[in-house]
Amino acid sequence: MRTIAATNYVTPLREGGSLPAIVEADDDGTYVLKFRGAGQGARALVAELIGGELGRHLGLPIPEIVLVELDPRMAKTEPDPEIQDLLRRSEGLNLALDYLPGSIAFDPLIDKPLQGNARLASSIVWFDALVTNIDRTARNTNLLVWHRKLWLIDHGASLYFHHNWDENSIARAGTPFGAIREHVLLPWASEIREADAELAPMLTADAIDAIVAQIPESWLGDVSLFASIEEHRAAYRDWLLRRVAQPREWVEEAVRARTLLV
């Protein structure tokens, strides 16, 4: 994963409560920046990193994810006090996705980029059930259409268990994910078991280790349950390994939810 530096705050994106923003960076690229100092703080960024990089490893259409160094002095040029405070609180490493200029929000009532592509819909539903993403509903799809293709964004609401770590979090990792019944793509997801057979073997221990290893140390160490940053990091790895292990009850829950729609 690349690390870049933000050079210019362009404009806020006020669709969500965390005030992400379009920024320019020192590689001449434009990105959608998620701030460490916003909303759920570093844990939302951990979920963005793990969820996004898992999805990219599985071949799902997710924009490039980068780490972004933010200099709080950038706040001096911003007239909005709320944005000034956000920039100051977010000093250091943040996270961003490559900006897709001209993209539009996916609308299941009018857009048809999934027509004839049940496997893609099934893979996305499978993936969101894996990472327990509660934020891919018809109310807020977190899907973009860009060049007539579907793109996945915003995984900060995934791994919601990590907001309440306890001694049994890993033991419960394999439990069904009931919220999958609200997934916006579930009506198209007629090949969930086939997606499971294809994708689950790709999530090896080495693949998961490589993704979790990319979490910056500054985003970890805030949970008293863990004696060290490395123990905290290892807990994410262990949760994911348990989640993908057989039997995958959450896959069967997704299949049942899809059956009820037919």
Secondary structure, 3 states (H helix, E strand, C coil): CCEEEEEEEEEECCCCCCCCEEEEECCCCEEEEECCCCCCCHHHHHHHHHHHHHHHHCCCCCCCEEEEEECHHHHHHCCCHHHHHHHHHCCEEEEEEECCCCCEECCCCCCCCCCCCHHHHHHHHHHHHHCCCCCCECCCCCEEEECCEEEECCCCCCCHHHHHCCCCCCCCCCCCCHHHHHECCHHHCCCHHHHHHHHHHHCCHHHHHHHHCCCCHHHCCCCCCCCCHHHHHHHHHHHHHHHHCCCCHHHHHHHHHHHHHC
